[in-house]
Amino acid sequence: MTDALEGKPATDRASKRKAEKRGRLLAAARKLFIQRGYHETRPQDIAKAADVAHGTFYSHFHDKREIFLAFASEAQEDLHEFVTARIPQVDSFEEYIHFSLNAIQEFAEQNPGLLRSALVDTKVFDPTDSTSKFVRSKFASGFIKILMRAKTQDELYDDVDPELMGHAMMGLIQSSAPQAYRMGKSREEFVELLANFLIRAMVKNPKKA
């Protein structure tokens, strides 16, 4: 019993050190993937930026793909929490889309380069990965839910499929939000342009012309 108790603090310290190094690797990977992109970032670059030995990288991650998947999953969760916290209880799809697009663009402004990674389909890197499906579906569920309610209230055109369009909106936002940021569009301009496009495409009698 004594040996076990004496060994516990050492084990705890080792676990904390391991977790701290993993955190440093993920922070370094986040920075490099955003700055350089996936293909131009090497495991040794991540280890160097995290100030750990090259071999330490492989004690936490099998390869670059695995750390990218971990980074993308964190980015997706960050985006989901950020956006959902900024959407109040609303009654219409038009209100919801304005609030959600504004929050997404605010996230992009506060985290330059991160939005693309947050919305990436990680199955591109690993066909067996289930993280992307879960997180992206959870994020799209807000759009799907509000579209389904609008459909039952006869606000949408008859041929609008809420589930399909909820997921399609993910791809549209993924490509347009970073582009709007690069083009120097203000948040208000981006929200207005994309919201109007989506509303006109799906809503029968939009409140705004």
N, C-alpha and C positions, 0 to 999 in steps of 0.2 A: 504494500500500500504506500509506504514512504517513497519508494523509488518511483512509483507511478505519479505521485503528487509532485515530486521534485522534477520529473520530466515534463510535466504539463506546461509550466511557464516557458520552457525552451521550445516546446511544440507550438505554443501560441505565438511566440515571437517569430518563429520560422513561417508560420501561416500568414502573419501580418506582413512580413517582408515579401513573401511571395505575392500576396494581394497587391502590395504597394508597387511592385515591379510590373505586374500585369496592368495596373492602372496607368503607369508611366508609358508602357508600350502602347496602350490604346490611345492615350492622349497624343503621343507622337504620331501614331498611325493616322489619327483624325486630321492632324495638321498637314501631314505630307500628302495624304490622299486628296485633300481639298486643294492644296497648292499645286501638286504635280500630276494628279490623276492616278488611276490604278496601275497602269502599265509602266509608268516611269518611277514607281516607288518600289524599292527592293527591301527585303527583310533586314539586310545589314544597315540600310538607311534608317529604318525604324529603330533598330537597336541603338544606333549611334545617337539619334535624336533623343532617345529615352535615357541615354547615358548608362546603358547596361551592355554587358558583353554580348557578342553576336550569338553565342551559344545559348544565352538566356532566352532569346526570342523563341527558340525551339523547345524550351522547357515549358512554354505557355501555349504556343500555337504550332500546329503541324506545318503550316506554310502561309504564304501571303494571302491566299484565298480565305483561309479560316479567320485571320484577323480582320480582313475586309468585311466578312459577314458579321463579325461581332461589332465592328464599327458601324455598319449600315443599320444593324438592329437597334443600336443605341440611338442613332440619328432619327430613326423612324419613331421610336418611343418619345424622344424629345419633341419632335414635331407634333405628334398626336396629343401629348399633354399640353403643349403650348396652345394649340388651336382650340381644343375642347374647352380649355379654361376661359377662352375669350368669346365663346358663343353663348349668348343668353337664351332664355326660352323664347322661341319665336313661333309664329303661326303659319307663315308662308314660306315657300321655297325661295321667293325673291329676297326676303329678309335674311334667310339662312345663308344664301349664296354670297350676299354682300359681307356679312360678318365673317364667314369662313375664309373668303378670299382675302379680306383685309388682314386677318390673323396670319394666313399663310405668307403673305407678302411681308408682314412685319417680322415674321420668323426669318425670312430670306434676308432682310435688311440687317437684322441683328447677328445673323450667322452666315456671312457671305460664303457661297460655294457649298453650303451644307444641304440645301434643299434638294439638289439633284441626287445626292447620296441617300437622303432620307426617303425619297420616293423610288429609288432604284428597285428593279425586280431582281433580287439576289439569285434567282434561279438561272440567270444568265451566267453566273459564276459557279453555281452548284445546283444541278437539276433536282437533287434530292432534298434541298433545303426547304424546311416547312416554315421558317421564321417569316419570310417575305409574305407568304400567303396569309398568315395569321395577322400580321401587323397591317398590311395593305388592306385586307378585308375589313379589319376593325376601323381603319381610317375611312374607307369608302362607305361603311355602314351608315355614317351620318348623312351622307348624300342620298343613299338609297332609301333610308327611313323617311326623310323629308319629301323625296320624290314620290314614294308610295302613298304618303298621306295626301300630297297634292293631286295624285292620280285619282284617289277615291273621292276627292272633293271636286273632281271634274275640272281642275285647273290646267291640266296638261293635254296636249294633243293625244288622240287615241292610240297612235302608233309609238308612243314613248314607252320604252321598257325601262322601268326604274332601276333594276339591278344592273343591266348592261350599261346604262348611261351613268350610273354611279361610279362604276369602274372606269368608264371611258373618261370621265372628268378627271380622274387621277392622272391619266396620261397627258391630258391637255394641260393641266396645271404644272405637271413635271417639266414640260418643255417650255411653256409660255412664261411662267413666273421668273425663272433665271434669265430668260431672254429679255424680259421687260426690265429687269434690274440692270442688265448690261447695256440696254439701250437708253438708260437714264430716265425711264418713265417713272413718274411719281407713283406712290402707292395708290393714290386716289385715281389716277389715270388708268392704271392696270386694273383695279377693281371694277371701275366703271365700264371699261372696254370688254373685259371678259364676262362680267356679270350680264351686261346687255346682250352679248352674243348668246350665252346660254339661255337666258330668259326668252329671247326672241325665237330661239330654236325649239323650245319645249312648252312654253306657256301660251295658252290660247289667247287670253286677254290681259297682257302685262299692264301693270299699273303705270309704268313709265313707257313713253313712246319709243 
